[in-house]
Amino acid sequence: MTKPMPKREPTEAVPLTRRQAMLAMAAIGAVSAATIVTVPTATAADAWPAKPIQLLIPYPPGGSADLLARPLGSKLQEKLGQPIVLDYRPGAGGTIASQALARSKPDGYTLIMVLAAHAINPSLYPKLPYDTRRDFAPVSLVANLPLILAGSVSLKARTVPELIAAAKAAPGKITFGSAGNGNTGHLAGELFDAMAGVKMTHVPYKGSAQVVNAMLAGDIQLTFDSISTSMPQIRAGRMTALAVTSSKRAALAPDVPTLAEAGVPGFDINGWYAILAPAGTPRAIVDKLSTEIASVLTLPDLRAQIAANGYEPVGSTPEALGVHIDTELVRWHKVVQEAGVKLE
């Protein structure tokens, strides 16, 4: 037979001493503080932006980055409710602006619009003052943009075969300009030399607008330039179009052949534009910015405005941009090696 369990008398509450009460209150306060500590971070991310945003541009006003950043920035500031301030930091193939971003506070208030040169520079400059992947947070791939091989009106060659023949007949005599050492236009020209078996002389400038001015003045004979900055002069008859550098014809110039079609099989170089933030920028801010960029790039008026200058809008996730940059780093390293370009 099972014995019944002994009946327990209720335990009398023992009053806390003053010291015990103080320790208990301190413990409760510590728990409350630990609970509250995450709130300011979430609130800060939700409240972004609370002041103007600085967008670094690696090239001077009037170039292809500027022509895209202005309309994009205008739409973004409508969505975000804060001004987008364009800050031009030209020089050294975009590395000056990139270094400035890498040293900026990662709070979402300093960004950069990089070009394809961002993925080219590690293969050209042996000692960059930043790490191309580690020091930046990808935000969004904004747009692609073909380059166009354009000639001055004084250049007798009007087709790519005629250009190749003229360059072979006078090695080093034909000059081509680009928006700076190591930029996409420079690499396109060097790769053209390698693939066509010719030798032209590269003349670097500080931006696309300066290249166009040099072409119009007759200081150079050719340029591998963004279609956005050269096309107005081509339409006006002040420059001639020989080919586009991309694998397919450009919507802005459907009658202009690709270099592959015109006699340089396999040639394929395309420009691109992306937004980066400093590494360590809160993911909530990066995601919000990426989403807003993708959103404004669907607006019909913005799409029409940038398409008129040859841009092909994209609007990607941060992850997709990271993969794109990784791919481009490998691709441009190969191009640099094939072209034999070296910069100090």
FENDA-V901031 format. One line per field, one symbol per residue. phi: phi as a letter, one per 20 degrees, with the letter a starting at -180 (. if undefined). A space follows every 10 residues. Layout:
phi=???
//
This chain:
phi=.ffffffefg fefegffgff ffffffffff ffffffgefg ffffffefed bgdedfdfcf gneffffeff fffffffffe mcfdeececf plmnffffff fgeefedndc cbdedgggee ggeddfcfeb dgdfecdfda eeadbfeced dffefffdcf gffffffffb gneedcdbfq gnefffffff ffgffemccd dececerfff ffffffenfc dbbdcgffee ggfffenebd edadeffcfe ffbfeeffff fepcgnfbcc ebcbdccfgn fggffgffff fffffffefg ffgfffffdn fdfcmdfgff fgfffgffgf ffffffffem eccd
//
